[in-house]
Amino acid sequence: MASFPSVATAAPGPIEKDFADTDILVELPEPALTTSELPDSPEQLADTLQNQISRARSTGDPRFLGYADGILQRWPGEMTDRLLTLRATLDQSLHRFDSARNDLETVIARSGSALQINQALLLLANLETVQGNYEDARKRCRQLQQSYPGLIADSCTAQVNARTGNPRAAYQALQKKSESTSTNTTSRLWAEGTLGDIAAQMGNPAAADHWQTILRTSPDDLYTRAQLADWYLGRNQNDKVLALTDGYEQVDSLAVIRAIAMAESGHPNAETLAESLRERFAEARWRGNLLHQRDMARFQLDVEGDADTALTFAADNWRSQREPLDTRLLLRAARAANDAQPAQKVRTWLEKHGQSDARYPEADS
């Protein structure tokens, strides 16, 4: 399970012109989370940032990231370890990976708080894993295992082992520890998410069971919801995709998955959602804030049928994010565009990291 995954973003829909006088046009976020007033202390600022980031994760609304970023940039006071960790979390969500890495390394090097060091180690291990820097990720997982042993550190190590050629052994080891360890809910769900990701990497149907366990406890976990929806989509279970994404059309990743399922199943509302996404992505590109190129690439490839444009976005995305979904998408786009060069680059990278035997049928030429 990605420990602090990038926030799934939602974007404004098309402008509505016809509405009744009594219609609610927009529900504004609570003032406490959107205030532009600077708090009085670093701890108050940290509490505000934490709440804004949490709301961004649970709603998929990127405005909360903007509120957090704006208030943090104007903060003239001390940058405590907690503030640096929160800024790194925000930067990772906004795909400012180098800045996030610098802040986390600073916290690890200088902090006297075990809590802050452990959180920074976990965030940094996740960042390195997302970017495909597996040896750096393994180093951070080992440090975490020493300072905070338990299921979360075990999950960290298992994820790296799975990405470097040992998914079956990593899955079995973590599953055994999860079943034999009495721990808190957070650690247990963390392990469930990691088991789900590793199972999906192997094509193991147990992936869905692990993700469903998380959603029963945390239905607003958008990362897990998107993982499960994508799993169903890949197995042509479009009815389950539509049920899982119903009501989440404003979250880009879930909306794209839903649009693909609608298109494949001939749903009568398929074009309506597709048009909404066209306008949404066009506006994001115009504003220069298209965060998730993976979503754009998938939409172009699987809804619009534009392989060349999909390949452009998939390749740009893969430069900074190398999760299995990113890798598979680039390979599919390259095949559809009949461009062998990106696929060869990916195959070389997979072999370097011991993944030549992993489940990447898209890599076959």
Secondary structure, 3 states (H helix, E strand, C coil): CCCCCCCCCECCCCCCCCCCCCCCCCCCCCHHHHCCCCCCCHHHHHHHHHHHHHHHHHHCCCHHHHHHHHHHHCCCCCCCHHHHHHHHHHHHHCCCHHHHHHHHHHHHHHCCCHHHHHHHHHHHHHHHHHCCCHHHHHHHHHHHHHHCCCHHHHHHHHHHHHHCCCHHHHHHHHHHHHHHCCCCHHHHHHHHHHHHHHHHHHCCCHHHHHHHHHHHHCCCCHHHHHHHHHHHHHCCCHHHHHHHHCCCCCEHHHHHHHHHHHHHHCCCCHHHHHHHHHHHHHHHHHHCCCCCHHHHHHHHHHHHCCHHHHHHHHHHHHHHCCCHHHHHHHHHHHHHCCCHHHHHHHHHHHHHCCCCCCCCHHHCC
